[in-house]
Amino acid sequence: MLTDIIIVLSIMILGIGIGLLIGNRPKIIKITGVLTSFSIFLLLFLLGIGVGTNKQILNNLDSIGIQALVLTIGAVLGSLLCAYFTYILFFKKK
Amino acid sequence: MKGSLIILGFFILGLILGLTRFLPSSLLEGDFSIYALYLLMFLVGVGIGTDRGSWKVIREVNIKIILVPLSVITGSLLGVSAVSVLLSNISIGEAMAVGAGFGYYSLSSVIITEFHSDTLGVIALLSNIIREILTLLATPLFVKYFGKLAGIASGGATAMDTTLPIIVRYSGKEYAVIAVFSGIVLTILVPVIIPIILKFI
């Protein structure tokens, strides 16, 4: 689990290093953007497969789903309110 | 919005293919998502490296940048604690463990399943998936009413990868580094905070 995080972060830092070396080349930046979109599509597609093949989730979707949704609404609303105050107090350009 | 719908379309396509088992078993059994994530992280890295504008932000914003993941942690934990009173079979501690996933559904659900129970693990998985999907779909609305940090706050740990494009689109490129920074801090803290919460409930 920690190894996963370290691997993922190292790969990103490698990417940043290569990006800094490449510098401001519009064509490469554009290709990077397109490839980023495709890898996001792929990840979401794979997530769909993961949920679709997980019997434990599918069989209890109703009660589990409602609890999950309520918790999400709480977490997101709380975060939005805290971030709103942080934005107004420290980030908004006067 | 069009981008979100395309992303959701891919998710639903995967869901249908998973449900109907209309896939070769090799694809179902192999875990490709980690490699796709590696590729994505590399591309996000290159994107950041080539973007000179973002590097200026980190110098201008300096120490204030720490406040962003702190707001997300405080807001998420207070928010789930508040709504946990509505849920009869979930304690405040359990709710906080789910909330401390910050959208990082794969890792948080595995940890919670391991340290607590399967059911809470699945709730964490769903809740944090919903958090990501909600961020992908509602960031334009969130930014309009809660300011430019809204997408980063809603996205939590996913602000560094899957929700980064939509955040950058609606808050501006100058928020990319803040989003990645906040996402990295939260991602690292997920496997730290969840076991601590579960230890004290």
Interface residues (C-beta under 8 A of the other chain):
Chain A: M1 L2 D4 I5 I7 V8 L9 I11 M12 I13 L14 G15 I16 G17 I18 G19 L20 L21 I22 G23 N24 R25 I28 I29 T32 G33 L35 T36 S37 S39 I40 F41 L42 L43 L44 F45 L46 L47 G48 I49 G50 V51 G52 T53 Q56 I57 L58 N60 I64 G65 Q67 A68 L69 V70 L71 T72 I73 G74 A75 V76 L77 G78 S79 L80 L81 C82 A83 Y84 F85 T86 Y87 I88 F90 F91 K92
Chain B: G3 I6 I7 L8 F10 F11 I12 L13 G14 L15 I16 L17 G18 L19 R21 L23 L27 L28 F32 S33 I34 A36 L37 Y38 L39 L40 M41 F42 L43 V44 G45 V46 G47 I48 G49 T50 D51 R52 V61 K64 L67 V68 S71 V72 T74 G75 S76 L77 L78 G79 V80 S81 A82 V83 S84 L86 L87 N89 I90 A95 V98 G99 F102 L107 V110 I111 D118 T119 V122 I123 A124 L125 L126 S127 N128 I129 I130 R131 L134 T135 F142 F146 G147 K148 L149 A150 I152 A153 S154 G156 M160 D161 T162 P165 I184 T187 I188 P191
